[in-house]
Amino acid sequence: MNFFFAALGVLGVASSGPLIAATLGATSVSALAIAFWRNAIGAAVMATPTLVREPGQFRRISGREFRWSMLAAIALALHFACFITSLQLTSVAAATALVCLQSAWIAVFQLFRGIRHRWQVLAGLGIAFGGVVAITGFDMGSSPQALTGDLLAMAGGALAGLYTLAGGKARQSMSTGTYTTLCYGMCAVLVALMALLWGQPLAGFEPAGWLGIAAITVCAQLVGHTAFNHLLATMSPLIVSMIILLEIPGAALLAALFLHETLPGGTYAGLGLILAGLAVVVLGQRNGKGQRDGRGRRNPGRRGRGSDPQEDPPSEYLAGLGTD
């Protein structure tokens, strides 16, 4: 059964890039409309069981929880704006691989926070960013538009890392339903404001456009991330982290099959380097038990996705499963 949920989760998140690219290319749906409806629907779905079981949770949200949730929502809104726009400028395979650098960016952010990493994590970062150089180098030679798309996807990955870290702080004392409802809801409002500012419509699309929005929301948000959330209850976070990395080759394969996307051999080599580097980063972070941080204090081990183990609980892992 775990294999079934793992396959379902990988297929769900890997379909995000190809579905978004197909919807943007074949319909009048705007990039921010996809981000808005995905988060608005996600907030509504997550709010329903929480309101039924314990509606008082929302009245007990503290100022600290609200501030961290707001920071996470801002990062998530900007993440979607960057990533979805990048799919209009560069290949699905490149955009997905570059935005999946989320785990690497978290490790970089932790370095600035004074957290020491094992040498394996630093080596993995070097390998992953070597893949970035390969992809952007080939795209630089193909067109300035593709390079711009690559840079937007990289920014989307960094913002996803910030979203995960901020969400981990909020999740210290918030349930999954309360946090995701608040974060997705605020993200939807922020995206709506951006759409108003940039003149992108949020409605008035043809049936095919609405079908695309529904497919993206159901496949990537509800099916994909729900499957991974289920696996976290039955499998170790380390194994789930490694399974999630299959989104990179999965998206490339789906784009090749259904969008007939072909890439230079060097780009595929870059995808492989990013995948290998992120795998080393994840393994290094999970095995870093007994380390000391930059202030000389002993860390019990990393249990969430790139989290600070002294401050973030294992449930912080759930905060990182709502991006791509």
C-alpha positions in Angstrom: 0.0 0.0 0.0 2.9 2.4 0.8 4.2 1.7 -2.7 0.9 2.7 -4.2 0.8 6.0 -2.2 4.4 6.7 -3.1 3.7 6.2 -6.8 0.5 8.3 -6.5 2.4 11.1 -4.7 5.2 11.2 -7.3 2.8 11.2 -10.2 0.8 13.9 -8.6 3.6 16.4 -7.9 5.4 15.5 -11.1 2.3 16.4 -13.1 2.3 19.9 -11.7 4.8 21.5 -14.2 3.4 19.7 -17.3 -0.2 20.5 -16.4 0.6 24.2 -15.7 2.5 24.5 -18.9 -0.2 22.8 -21.0 -2.9 25.0 -19.4 -1.0 28.2 -19.9 -0.2 27.3 -23.5 -3.6 26.2 -24.6 -6.0 28.4 -22.8 -6.5 32.0 -21.6 -5.8 31.2 -18.0 -3.2 33.5 -16.4 -0.3 32.4 -14.2 -1.7 34.1 -11.1 -5.1 32.6 -11.7 -3.6 29.1 -11.3 -1.9 30.2 -8.1 -5.0 31.8 -6.7 -7.5 29.0 -7.3 -5.0 26.3 -6.2 -4.5 28.0 -2.9 -8.2 29.1 -2.4 -9.5 25.6 -3.1 -6.7 24.1 -0.9 -7.7 26.5 2.0 -11.3 25.6 1.6 -10.6 21.8 1.6 -8.3 22.0 4.6 -10.6 24.4 6.5 -13.7 22.1 6.3 -12.6 19.2 8.6 -10.9 21.7 11.0 -14.1 23.7 11.4 -16.1 20.6 11.9 -13.8 19.1 14.5 -12.6 22.1 16.4 -13.6 25.5 15.1 -12.2 27.2 18.2 -8.6 26.6 16.9 -8.8 29.7 14.6 -9.8 31.9 17.6 -6.7 30.8 19.5 -4.2 31.8 16.9 -1.5 33.8 18.6 0.3 36.9 17.3 3.5 34.8 16.8 1.7 32.1 14.9 0.0 34.7 12.7 3.3 36.5 11.9 5.1 33.3 10.9 2.1 32.1 8.9 2.0 35.5 7.1 5.7 35.2 6.3 5.1 31.7 4.9 2.1 32.9 2.9 4.1 35.8 1.4 6.9 33.4 0.4 4.5 30.9 -1.0 2.6 33.5 -3.1 5.9 34.8 -4.6 7.0 31.2 -5.1 4.0 30.5 -7.2 4.3 33.7 -9.1 8.0 32.9 -10.0 7.6 29.2 -10.7 4.4 29.3 -12.8 5.7 32.3 -14.8 9.0 30.4 -15.4 7.1 27.6 -17.1 6.1 30.0 -19.8 9.7 30.9 -20.5 11.8 27.8 -20.1 11.4 24.0 -20.3 9.2 22.1 -17.8 12.1 19.8 -17.0 14.5 22.7 -16.2 11.9 24.8 -14.2 10.9 21.8 -12.1 14.5 20.8 -11.4 15.5 24.3 -10.5 12.5 25.0 -8.2 13.2 21.6 -6.5 16.4 23.2 -5.1 14.2 24.1 -2.1 16.1 21.6 0.1 19.5 23.0 -1.0 18.3 26.6 -0.3 17.2 25.6 3.2 20.7 24.2 3.9 22.2 27.5 2.6 19.8 29.5 4.8 20.8 27.4 7.8 24.5 28.2 7.2 23.7 31.9 7.5 21.8 31.0 10.8 25.1 29.6 12.2 24.1 25.9 11.8 27.0 23.6 10.8 26.4 20.9 8.2 28.2 17.7 7.6 30.6 17.6 4.7 28.1 15.5 2.8 25.6 18.3 2.8 28.2 20.8 1.5 29.3 18.3 -1.2 25.7 17.8 -2.2 25.2 21.6 -2.5 28.2 21.8 -4.8 26.9 19.0 -7.0 23.4 20.4 -7.2 24.5 23.9 -8.0 26.9 22.4 -10.6 23.7 21.1 -12.2 22.3 24.6 -12.1 25.4 25.9 -14.0 24.9 23.3 -16.6 21.2 24.0 -17.2 21.5 27.8 -17.2 24.6 27.6 -19.4 22.8 25.7 -22.1 19.7 27.9 -21.8 21.9 31.0 -22.0 23.1 29.8 -25.4 19.5 29.0 -26.6 17.7 32.2 -25.6 17.6 35.1 -23.1 13.9 34.1 -22.4 14.9 30.6 -21.3 17.6 32.0 -19.0 15.1 34.4 -17.4 12.8 31.4 -16.8 15.7 29.5 -15.2 16.4 32.4 -12.8 12.7 32.7 -11.9 12.5 29.0 -11.2 15.6 29.3 -8.9 14.0 32.2 -7.1 10.9 30.1 -6.7 13.0 27.4 -5.1 14.6 29.8 -2.6 11.1 31.2 -1.8 9.9 27.7 -1.2 12.7 27.1 1.2 11.8 30.3 3.1 8.1 29.1 3.1 9.1 25.8 4.6 11.3 27.4 7.4 8.6 30.0 8.3 5.9 27.3 8.2 8.0 25.2 10.6 8.1 28.0 13.1 4.3 28.4 12.9 3.8 24.6 13.1 5.5 24.4 16.5 2.1 25.1 18.1 -0.4 24.9 15.3 -2.2 21.9 13.9 -1.8 21.0 10.2 -5.4 22.0 9.3 -5.2 25.3 11.1 -1.8 26.3 9.6 -2.5 25.2 6.1 -6.0 26.9 6.1 -4.5 30.2 7.3 -1.4 30.1 5.1 -3.2 29.0 1.9 -6.0 31.5 2.6 -3.6 34.4 3.1 -1.6 33.3 0.1 -4.7 33.3 -2.1 -5.5 36.9 -0.9 -2.0 38.0 -1.7 -2.0 36.4 -5.2 -5.4 38.1 -5.9 -3.8 41.5 -5.0 -0.9 40.8 -7.3 -3.3 39.8 -10.1 -5.2 43.1 -9.6 -1.9 45.0 -9.6 -0.5 43.3 -12.8 -3.9 43.2 -14.6 -4.1 39.3 -14.7 -7.7 38.0 -14.7 -8.8 35.4 -12.1 -12.0 34.4 -13.9 -13.8 34.4 -17.2 -11.9 31.5 -18.7 -13.1 28.9 -21.2 -14.2 25.4 -20.0 -10.8 24.0 -20.9 -9.1 26.6 -18.7 -11.2 25.7 -15.7 -10.6 22.0 -16.4 -6.8 22.7 -16.3 -7.1 24.6 -13.0 -9.1 21.7 -11.5 -6.6 19.1 -12.8 -3.6 21.1 -11.3 -5.4 21.5 -8.0 -6.6 17.9 -7.7 -3.4 16.2 -9.0 -0.7 18.2 -7.5 -2.2 19.8 -4.4 -4.8 17.4 -3.2 -3.7 14.0 -4.5 0.1 14.4 -4.6 0.7 16.2 -1.3 -2.0 14.3 0.5 -0.3 11.0 -0.5 3.0 12.3 0.9 1.4 13.5 4.1 -0.1 10.0 4.5 3.3 8.4 4.0 4.8 10.5 6.7 2.6 8.7 9.2 3.9 5.3 8.1 7.4 5.9 6.7 10.5 7.8 7.9 10.9 11.5 6.7 14.2 10.4 5.1 12.6 7.9 2.8 9.7 10.3 2.0 12.3 13.0 1.2 14.1 10.8 -1.3 10.8 9.7 -2.9 9.8 13.4 -3.4 13.0 13.9 -5.4 11.6 11.6 -8.1 9.5 14.7 -9.1 12.5 15.9 -11.1 12.8 12.9 -13.5 9.0 12.4 -13.3 8.2 15.9 -14.6 10.9 15.6 -17.4 9.4 12.3 -18.5 5.8 13.6 -18.5 6.8 16.7 -20.4 8.6 14.6 -23.0 5.7 12.2 -23.4 2.7 14.6 -23.4 4.3 18.0 -24.4 6.9 16.5 -26.8 9.6 18.5 -25.0 13.1 17.8 -26.2 16.2 19.1 -24.5 20.0 19.3 -25.2 22.0 16.4 -23.7 23.8 18.9 -21.4 20.5 19.9 -19.9 19.6 16.3 -19.0 23.1 16.0 -17.4 22.3 19.1 -15.4 19.0 17.5 -14.2 20.9 14.4 -13.1 23.4 16.5 -11.2 20.7 18.4 -9.4 18.9 15.1 -8.5 22.1 13.5 -7.2 23.2 16.6 -5.3 19.8 17.0 -3.6 19.8 13.3 -2.6 23.2 13.8 -0.9 21.9 17.0 0.8 18.9 15.2 2.1 20.9 12.2 3.3 23.5 14.4 5.0 20.9 16.5 6.8 19.0 13.4 8.1 22.2 11.7 9.3 23.6 14.8 11.1 22.8 13.6 14.6 24.9 14.8 17.4 26.2 17.8 15.6 26.8 21.2 17.2 25.5 24.4 15.8 27.4 27.6 15.3 26.9 28.5 19.0 28.4 25.2 20.2 25.1 23.7 21.3 24.4 20.0 20.5 21.8 19.3 18.0 19.7 16.1 18.5 19.4 15.5 14.7 17.4 16.8 11.8 13.9 15.4 11.7 12.1 17.9 9.4 12.9 19.0 5.9 16.0 21.1 6.5 14.7 22.2 9.8 16.6 23.5 12.8 16.1 20.5 15.2 16.4 22.6 18.3 13.4 24.7 17.4 11.3 22.9 14.8 9.3 19.8 15.5 8.9 16.8 13.2 5.6 18.1 12.1 7.4 21.0 10.4 7.9 18.5 7.6 4.3 18.9 6.6 4.8 22.6 6.0 7.1 21.8 3.0 4.6 19.7 1.1 2.4 22.3 -0.4 4.5 24.1 -3.0 5.0 22.6 -6.5 
